[in-house]
Amino acid sequence: MKSTYRDDFKIEGYRFGSGEKTVCIVGPMRGDEVQQQYVCSQIVKELQNIESAGGICDGKSILVIPSCNPFSMNVGRRFWAMDGTDINRMFPGYDQGETTQRIAAAIFKELEGFRYGLQLASFYVPGEFVPHVRMLRTGYEDVESARLFGLPYVTVRNPLPFDTALLNYNWQIWNTSAFSVYSGLTDSIDVENSRGAVNAVIRFLSNVGAVEGAPDVPGYQSTIVNEEALVSISAHHAGIYVRVRKAGDAVRAGDVLARILNPYDGRVLEEVRCDYDGIVFFSHHRPLVLQNALLFRIIKNR
């Protein structure tokens, strides 16, 4: 698209192989998804090496779009810099609509017809996750294929009304097996989790017959989790947030997960405790919290 400022708005993609539209990998749609941008760049790098070695399978094609919103990333805004709208809430798009609707329509035109679709996604609350694959329950979800990533968890949840405008949802409705891959953080880079996410994507590509000869990095036997069963823990006070436990930690009932301090005199306003034995699936990680903010999500032990 033509732009009034700086360069024109462009979305660039990398194509590997030729033939059937096998797998499409989509990077960040939001300007703060730095981890997702980094992971996508490393996937492109790995696929370039695999292609150079002749490792893209005959008759298979892979498309990687490293960024769908470079404008917002350039200016440090999470959503579209001009009007604050979210590209990932605009699918399948409308080519005569508002700017982000037009962007979504142009992207989706390229994405239609792929057998598998992978999105490197982020959560609406700042924090870190245990690496996992997330799916919406549309009636077309492909849970067994989600296990092919070899990540610790696969989560499935019922879509809310506004989820019908997500890429993941629309991909499924248009006959693509769609997966959202969460790799830990959002607005900063976690190299260890990034490496794990890249390995998971390459493992998936190998398992679906798109690439061969890639390094065989062992994965997990994925556990299926219904998101409705996750226990959410929120803050009862606003203040300075001192985290004690992080994503992936095993916890027992009564353990202190975090403390919230009075920002003026340092008093402990609240000790955030866990009521169940389980695993920390998500943890808030910014230094300040508001009252009622989501702090943790726990997978209860069965």
Steps between C-alpha positions, in 0.01 A plus 500: 500500500609856438607682816508868583806450718825313439489199266189334363338229713620160380455147628780267393491123485752220444403203285673163523445209264223475241181310444204461735442770760615294797586727796474875558672663799388848604704724731394800711194709425563730797777748552620364836537136390879507506538139612276387215701708251824345625361146482373557146838632387668188637247278319585675171869448572448128571289450188761673285758252631265206444421616147869544418553136603212383280276430797170646375291200394393472136160645422478686834509876551543708815422870538640705791379856568738638765291811582150623414535836676848653467358854532383446859823323595700794361320745730461270801119470494323170564213572261471685169674830562241721331178391673586234760320215325625141509574328168447161665138597576421585138495165316406394241524870417320734263689649207277809489500562876720677754879470475543199727207324330674549165829369640323192641324440167829520305672264746215250504489488120857367507431260789195324359548147380787392723457162665655620827522850646732601787473836673761626748259666739493699824258531793298813577651520853876565542685201638666169419356162408614145507565439126189346348272472198159664526188420300144626482224241522313559173406144411790498253786501752777249433617403847700196394707702253567754777690226684749488210671816630620305804437792737405428863135604468223538244212718621151513353232753586152600392501816287336815627298713253790736427730202432319443170716779352831330592731350240499164683119479488466602136779272385308207651170606341677521161629141533852563632621317812599802708726522804615792715849445642589676827871521574521655847531879492372778275680835534850364573709212370536171685771318305442160663126495438558643152728211413236260628233664284718483188574132569127436546412659165775311314390179677143565381619560142689170511204312645260622229746412222592855394873476580753222547850474639444762773668445838293252704442681830283291737172657607235438766198276508257792500233524769158623382357772726153652482550868576173512689669276761786743566484680835542878476648699788457878505634786711289633786717812530689732267868563561856385435500139387777268622471163330610191693396227254524497121345308212587132511550480878332221694303638795313364800190630674600787729818596312568872460496589130565874530483797733339837437662792682382848589698723260549773767607315816580147381238325714382164370142561392441146384670164481362329192463131581403190308202294618591189302786268412595546137715674238525873435379530141507882476652768721477879484851645482482880499606688817167678563151354525150641523227368725325196346776451240561141392822377663515122455328213328550156655463151358360300793639156562245232426 
